[in-house]
């Protein structure tokens, strides 16, 4: 067992160096935020998530894919059909020419998924100092701390403490396990103009993009909670009826 | 156990016609209708039926998930995401199945500890208990292989660690591991065979459950007093008494289940399993699902070589031994008294065992370092001490409390008498009102 553990640890270290230093988990717990989607009645904040889509498209999408989200899904965030068609058509999607068999590009349609920024993992690593930017479609589900972690991480960049020796090309983040992460602070310098009055501060962008990615991770969350209330209410009433029946039937046996 | 053999007590002519040729309705009526059942069950006795219901729920949701799942390393993860996003009701099927596994284990663990507390494994129910342990083992195998199917990080590394255990067997271990995996490492052949077995084993479990229930209907149920029913005043027909009582328990259990499925579906899962499997990146902590944690702690507790047995093989033996010894429980416990109610000393050790298993579970979830290792080792030692040394010895020395004369007497002293039964009252029934 000890040998097994040692070899696993060695593998973890090697993988950590390659994937952006996540060997140790010593980061502080992310502060809990008051999300509109948390709680048993939670719903997604659609205005914020729509702005978050803009942040994803203009900042994150340069490196991060969103492979499980289709353009047609955006109607769930309150976009109209025409808006979704417009957004889809702004992307170029790979297709095969039926006459020549050659690969070519065409404008996206609502049925398409968000195209990935890189052709494959090797291309992504080559462009990113050997780090692989993860797909974001499940990022909120796939991290301990969920939305709180993602939000804290996006705003968690700070100058490294003096006693830490930074590895070349990595950045210090207070909330990242191991603290040294390949992704730089993207929000501080982001030049982004929201369509409405809301000002695109880093804190606002982090809030919005987290709302968007929380929705992307579990688009059926609202249906789940609504169904849950119907099921729970039904079961409570049913339990009451069953308890009354049981009492009546057992009345002569106690 | 009713011996009534009126062949067609049914009025409906269709049912009569079928029943004369194949007495299904007579059998159902005998085993689930008039089946004489001790009248003093508490709600702990509902968990067998609840576990049965969970098995049916798992098979039903599982079949529909299988229609949409792709057992291939390239597609497994995304087919699960397709189920979650694009299949109608897919998210509900998957969350029911995922949390259903946990709640199946919750029901079975309560069912097992109930059996332990009330001595349900003692003669003449030894085989009934052993069939139950067999179901438990099959459930563990099924749950483990099911956990691998989504092909997330925890899926992959759980498969790696658990099959790696077999490589600890001297001489033939590596060959066994290769044979289990279908290749030198966890890969597509592993996923394919795990999928095939994960589909098959629930039906094997169902078969053993039928035997388990058949054996139960030969011996009849144990009950909280642990004494056998002596006459009709001690029993009630299964229907309508226990159908209504169990149904109420089922609905309450479903209420808890629904709270998790609809409001915290990922609470018992691990976030890393939403990351696609990556053979090059080991998760910081590889943790099994909660229902395996006590056994995982026992596995890791053996971190020292014993003579020619390596630490790894020792952990492997200890983990399997901790379950296999349950097969011998009917003979390890030498006490003639079944119910722990009447075993004043064992009652404390039972609570200690319960606490011990919880400590083991907690230790299984923590990294094996520092003081944790020692605590897990002490807890493992107590687990084996309890079953292998304490149970055989305690039965010889312990003076049990006086048993009630009959089930009816113990029930009526509690409810009819309007006061809690004291040992004296139970010992001298004639002094009661």
Interface residues (C-beta under 8 A of the other chain):
Chain A: X1 X2 X3 X4 X5 X8 X11 X12 X14 X15 X16 X18 X19 X22 X23 X24 X25 X40 X67 X68 X73 X134 X137 X138 X141 X142 X143 X144 X146 X177 X217 X218 X219 X220 X223 X224 X225 X227 X228 X229 X231 X232 X235 X236 X238 X239 X242 X243 X245 X246 X249 X250 X253 X254
Chain B: X39 X78 X81 X84 X85 X91 X92 X95 X161 X164 X168 X236 X240 X241 X244 X245 X247 X248 X251 X252 X254 X255 X258 X259 X261 X262 X263 X265 X266 X271 X272 X274 X275 X278 X280 X281 X282 X283 X284 X285 X286 X299 X300 X302 X303 X311 X312 X314 X315 X368 X415
